[in-house]
């Protein structure tokens, strides 16, 4: 009898552990999907679509909602529903599907309808001839209203009101942008930003401060500019040219390649990145050969560098859809 009871307890415990493990794997997969979709959205933001596109802006906010509620351990379906909405939009954008629907459900799983007056305002703004000028704020407001409905359903209106207020503020911003919108073709301005990173002698490893500098460079062009391409250029000093010029050429290329992964991690598509090494053909400084080798290595430091050059297009005036 005791053995039977112990066996039953063991089976129950084993079943509980298996169930918990399955739940953990399911949650981990859900987070991986959100992160994968976020990477796809970032690539589109850096591409021809740009950050102000209505559908892409809405996909970004859906993912913000999904990620936030995932970490809140929500089990009412809101994470899955938000992720599904984002994925459908990204699929349509990547396939360049024409006439993507602009309808947004006022209620999804784990949420309930709130503030019908703001939904009416959204409908009115979408019909405005200058809607493109306020499209990003409208897209974000729609998802904030869904978010408010979720918070109200799981808690109370006191907690949800802040999300509804945020949606209302976004719609005021959209209306203001539409009112100020100049009905003319946009002015196109070419934008170039660049930065250098430096390397030790004979080394292609990035200096510790380089990733932060590269991220800051990317962020400086990300918000309001459509990225056209990135050029990564590696350079070497003249030391060794007399005996092994091919090695200087190789290490200059490796220095350019060492920055590429950071750009890919930030969502820049690989087909927009060009990489080349110029050996020691473009020195920034010249140092006397009468110096000791150690002194020459120190003097030639500026020549052991990698250039990161980002080129993009900025639109002034009416925010049109980016040129395909």
N, C-alpha and C positions, 0 to 999 in steps of 0.2 A: 504493500500500500504506500509506504514511504517512498520507495523507488519510483512508483508510478507518478506520485505527486511531484517529486523532484524532476522527473522527465518532462512533465507537463509545464512546470515553471521554466525549465530550460528552453523548451520549444517556444513558449510565449516570449521570453527574453530575446531569443534568437530572431523571432519574427519582428519584434520591436526594433532591434538593431538594424535589421534589413530594411525595414520601412523608413527608419530615420536616415539611413545611408541613401536610399532612393530619393528621399526628399532633398537631401543635401546636393546630390548630383543634379537634380532637376533645377534647384535654385542656382547652382553654379552655371549650368547651361544657359539659364535665363540671363544672367549677368553677362556671359560671353556674347550672347546675341545682341544685347544693348550696346556693348562696347564695339562690336563689329559694325552695327548700324551707325554708331557715332563716327567711326572712321570713314564710312562711306559718305556721310553727310559732310564731314570736313573736306573731303576731296572735292565734292561739288561746290563747296563754299570757295575753295581756292581756284576752281575751274571757271568755265565760261558763264555758269549760272550766277555766281556771286551771292553774297549774303542777304541781299534785299528781296530775293525772289519769294513770293507769297508761300508757295508750296514747301520750299526748302526751310524757310523760317518756321513754318508750322511743324515740320518734321523735327527740327531741333528742339522745339518746346515739348513736343510729345516725348522725346527721349529724355529731356530733363525731368518730366513728370515720372516717367517709368523708372529712371534711376533713383530718384528721391524716394518714391514709394517702395521700391525694392529694398532699400536700406531700412525702411520703416517696417519691413517684414509683412507687408500687406498680403492678404490671401483672398481678397474679395474679387479678384479678376482685373483690377485696375492696371496692374503692371502689364499683363498680357494684352489687354485692350489697347493701351497706349503704344506699346511696342508694335502691335499689328498696324495701327494707324500710320506710324512713322515708316514702317517697312513698305507699305503700299505706296506712299508718296515717293520714297526714294527709288523704288522699282520703276515707277512711271517717269521720274525725272531722268534716270539713267538710260531708259529706253527712248527718251525724247518723245514720249507719248503726247500727241496733240490734245488740246482741250481737256486737261486734267480737271476733274471736278473740284469746285471750290466750296462744295457743301461740307459742313462740319456737323457731326451729330451733337445735339444739345445734351445727349445722355449716352453714356457707355456703361459697360459693366463696372460696378463699384462706384457709380456716381448717380446724381439725380439733377434734374433741370433747376437752375436758379437764375434770377435776374432776367426775366423775359424782356424787360425794357432795354437791356444792353444787347440782347440778341436782335431786337428790332433795329437798334442803332447800327449793328454790324451789317444787317441786310441793306440798309440805306446807304452806308458807305461803299459797299461793294458795287452798287449801281452807279456810283458817281463817275463822271467821265475822267476825273483825275485820280481815280482810286490807286493807280500804280505809285503815286507819291506817298501813300500811307499804308501800302499793302503789308509791310513787315509788321507794323504795330497791330494791325487788325488781326493778322494770323496769330500773333502771340496772345492777344486778348481772348480769342476764341478758346484756346487751350487753357488759359487761366480760369475761364468760367467753368470749364469741365472740372478743373482742379478744385475750384470752390465747391462744386457739387459733390465731389468725393469727400472733402473734409466735412461738409455739412452732414452727409450720410453717416459717416463713421463717428462724428463727434457732435457738434452743434453749430448753429449759425455764428456764434461769437468767434469761434476759431476760423470759420470759413470766410468771414467778412473781409479779412485782409486780402484774400485772393481775388474776391470780387472787386474790391477797391482798386487793386492793381490792374485788373481788366478795364475798369472804367478810366483809369489814368492813361492807359495805352490807347484807348479809343479817343480820348481828348488829344493825345499826341498825333494820332492819325488824322483827325479833323484839322488840327493846326497845320500839319504838313500839306494837306490837300488845299487848305485856304491860301497858303503861301506858294503853292506850286506854280511855276512859270510854264505856261503852255508853249514850249518851244523845244526844238531838238537839243539834246544835251551837248555840252561842250566836252570834247574828249581831250584829256590831258595825260600824256605819257609820264609815268612815274618810275624812277629807278632808285633803289636804296642798296647800299653795299656795306660790307664790313670785312675786316681781315682777322684771321686767327693765325697764331704763330706756333712754331714747332722747334723742338730741340734739334741739335745737329744730328743728321743721320737717322731721324725718327719721323714717323708719320702718325704718331699718336697725338690726339687733340689735347691741348693744355686744359687743365681742370676748369677754368673759367669760360671755355669756349661754348659749351652747350647753352649756358644761360644767355650769352651774347647772341648766339644764333637764334634762340627762341625770341629774344627781344626784337631782333631784326625782322623776323617773320611776322610777329604781332604788329609791328609798325605799318605793315602793308596790308594786313589781313582785313581790317574792319570795313574800309570803304573803297577798296581797290580790287579789280579783277586781275588776278595774276596771269601773266602771259608765259613767262618762262624763268628759269633759274640757271645761272651759269656758275659752275664751281671750277676755279682755276688754281692749280697748285704750282708753287715756285720752289726752287732750290737755290742755295748759295753756290758760288763758283768753285768751292773746295772740291777737289777730285776731278774737275773737268779735264785736267791734263792727262789723267790716266784712265778714268772710268766715266766718260760723259754719259754713257747709256744708263748708269746707275742714278745719276742726278735726274735724268729724264723720268726714270721709273719712280723714284721717290716723290717727285713733284706730282705725278699722277696719283700715287697712293695718298698723298696729302689731300688732294681734291676729293678722292673717293671717301676719305674718312669722315667727311661732313655729310655725306649723302644720307646715311641712315637716320640722322636727326631730322632731316627734312621729310623723309618718308614717314617717320613716326608722327610728325605734325600734320599729316594728311595731304602733303603735296604729291600729286601723281608722278610716278617715275618718268612718264613720257614728257613731262615738262622740264626735266632736269638734264642739263648737259654738263659733261665732265671732261676736263682736259688738263694735261700737265705741260708746262712750258720750260721745264728744266731751269737753267740759270740765265735765260735769255732776257729777262726783264728785271734787273736788280733795282732796288730802291736806293741802296747805298754802295759806295765803293770804298774799300779799305786797303791800306798799304800792304804790300807783300813783305815789307821789312818788319812787320809786327810778328811776334811769336805766333805759333799756331793757335794757342789758347786765346790770345788777344784777337786774332782774326775771327775765330769762331764767335766770340762775344760781339765784335764789331759788325759781323755779317748777319746777326740775328734777324733784322727786318726783312732780309731776303728769303728767309725760310718761312714762308707764309702760305696761307690759303685764302683766296678771295671768294666771297659769296656775293653774287650780284643778282638781285631780284628785280624783274621788270614787270610792270603792270600798266593798266589803264584805269584812270579815275574819271567818273562821269559827273559833271556839274550841271545844275539846272534840273529838269525833270528826270527822276530816276527811271529810265527806260529799262526794258529787259536787256541784259548784256548781249552784245553782238555775237552771233553764233560763228 
